[in-house]
């Protein structure tokens, strides 16, 4: 009799496991209804933390965090932990290098090769990211920096 809970049949709702299952299903149904009109492409930034990074030639690590632009609130970089390799480190990947985010298998595909990500300049969260560091990163990947593209657009106006 002791340890039987406050209801016959043990802990939980009156009606036992069947009632608990019904309550879970009802709660899930209410949650789905609450998000019925949500934009399916809109996700929380937290949603991709832990997602696997898939380069053009294999998997290279996982998303550890994000760097957000304080003025625009745009995602500036994904911080990728390359600990899938022995002596991995953290590197930055710009959103424009992302080909696809696959919500089903929790992965982010990027238009970069494993070797170039592995050899990328390491990211140190204790150091302030500056234009010199960004320039080094974009040069490493052979990409044009967003700040140069913005300058050209401004000059064309």
N, C-alpha and C positions, 0 to 999 in steps of 0.2 A: 504494500500500500504506500509506504514511503517512496519517494522518488517517482511517483506515478503522475505528478503534475497536478494542476488544479482541475483538470477535466479528466473524465474517465478515458482511458486509452493513452495517457501520457501528456506531454507538453503540446502546445499548439492550440489551434482553433477548435471550438466544439464541432463535432462531426468528423474529427480525425484527419488523416492524410487526404481524403477525397475533397474535403472542404478547403484544405490548404491549397491544393492544386487548382481548384475552381477560383479561389481568391487570387492566385498568381496569374492565371489566365485572364481574369477580369482586369487586373492591374496592367498587364501587358497590352491588352486591347485598348484601355484608356490612354496609355502612353502613345500607342500608334495613332489613335484618333487625335491626340493633342498635336502631333507632328504631321498630320495629313496634308496640310497646305504648305509645308516647309519646302524650300528650294533644295532639291536633292544634291546640288553641287556645293551648297554652303555647308561647311563643317567647322568645328572648333579647331583651332590650331593644335590643341592638345591631342586631337584625334590621330595625327601622324607621328607623334612621339613614339619611338620604338619600331616604326615601319622599317622594313628591310630596304636597303638601297641596291638597286640592280643596275649595274653598268651595262654597256653594250656587249660585254664579254663575260659577265658573271656577277655574283653578289659580292659586295665590298664592305658592308657594315650596316649600321642602322642610324636612324635619325635620333639624336640625343636631345637636341633643343633647337630653338629658332632664334635668330637675331631679328628684331623688329625695328624699323625706322621710327624714331620717336616723334617725328613731325607728321608723317603720312600714315602711320600704323600699318604700313605694308611689310610683308615678310621680306627682309633684305637677304638673309642667307639661312640655309639649313645647316646646323652643326651636326656633322656626321662622325660617329665613332667608328673607326676602322678596326676595332679590336677583333674582327674576324681573322685578322692576320696576327702572326706572332709579332709582338712589339708594335701593335697598332697605335694610332694617335687620332686626334680630332682634326678634321678639315672642314672647310666651308664649301658649300655648293649653292650657287645662285639659282633662284626660282626659274630664270629663263633657260636653264640647262635641263629642266625637268621635261621629259617627254610625256609621262603619264603617271597618275596616281591610281593604283588599283585598290579600292576599298575592300574588295572581297578577300584578297590574299595579303592585305596589309603591306604593300610594297610601293616604292617610288622608283620608277625607271628614269634614268638620266642618260643624256647624250654624251657620255664620257666613257673612257676605257678604264678598267681596273688599275692598270699600271700608272696611268696619269693621276688617278685619285690617290693611289698609294704614295706617289712621289710629290703630291701637292704640298705647298707650304703648310706646316702645322698651325692650327689655331690654338692660341692661348687665351683663355677667358679672362685671365688676370691683366692682359694688355689691351689697351684701347685700340680698336680697329680704326685705321686711318687710311687716307688715300694711297699712301705708299704701299701698305699691306694689300689693299684691294688691287692696286696696279700689278703687284707681284703675282697675285692669284690669277687675274685675268690673263696676264702674259704667259703664265705657266700653262694655261689651257688653250692659249692661242685665240682668245676671244677679245672683242672690242669692249672696253669698259662702258658701262651704262652712262657714266658722266660725260664721256666723249660723244656718245649718241645724242644726249640731251643738249650738248653744246651745238652740234650741227643743226638740230631741230630749231633751236633758238635763233641761230644765224639765218635760217631760211625764212623766218617770219618777217 
